[in-house]
Amino acid sequence: MRLSRFFIDAPLSLGAHDLPEAQAHYIGRVLRMAVGDAVQLFDGSGQEFRGHLLEVGKKSVRVQLDEAFAGQADSSLQVHLGQGLSRGERMDWAIQKATELGVSAITPIVSERCEVRLKDERADKRLAHWRQVAISACEQCGRSSVPIIHTPQLLADWLKACDQDLKLVLHPVAEPMVSHQQPATLAFLIGPEGGLSEAEVEQAKAAGFHAARLGPRVLRTETAPVVALAVAQQLWGDF
């Protein structure tokens, strides 16, 4: 039987630990786990810990960690996804699936055709929400590291900062992705719901990006990263 597995945003070690309030509430009040139940925790360091619940109260949970072991290894292919900022569930879906597919970092990109604009407090809330989406995906898929979710950036700023071995901008009229040699690091640029403008595609090319297509059909913004990452992991990663 698979153990209940939880991310703890603090360094873990063998011994007894009081869990943060959010995890304590979920374990005690939502899952209704009991003293003695087995758990598996990870802290993003690459280590995993097995143990059992010592105390389960209304607002607090204490766990005893008895075993430490190496977690799931990350893909040898490090991928930074520049994902066009999109509305609600589409952005959540893209982050969730990209995490499951082994992405190393995700930057929401503000481009010409973005329909979403985030400022100040709202941007902070969305960033916290996206990080929790990635954490939940890690808990589900067995991943031991959590991808970095960067604050939204203007397209021009992100392009300047990219220094990966291979940089690809997805475009329906371009050479197939399979035509490229194996990189150690990879950057993907994917447009928002309205796509990237031709001027933005040219801007990406000027920054060293190659236009690449995934097939004969135009994919939605939330579908494109799933397909692109799956193909990249099959060609150059751990699939």
Buried (B, 14 or more C-beta within 10 A) or exposed (E): EEBBBBBBEEEBEEEEBEBBEEBBBBBBBEEEBEEEBBBBBBBBEEBBBBBBBBBBEEEBBBBBBEEBEEBBEBBEBBBBBBBBBBBEEBBBBBBBBBBBBBBBBBBBBBBBEBEBEBEEEEBEEBBEEBBBBBBBBBBEBBBBBBBEBBEBBEBBEBBEEBEBBBBBBBBEEBEEBEEBEEBEBBBBBBBBBBBBBEEBBBBBBEBEBBBBBBEEEEBEBBBBBBBBBBBBBEBBBEB
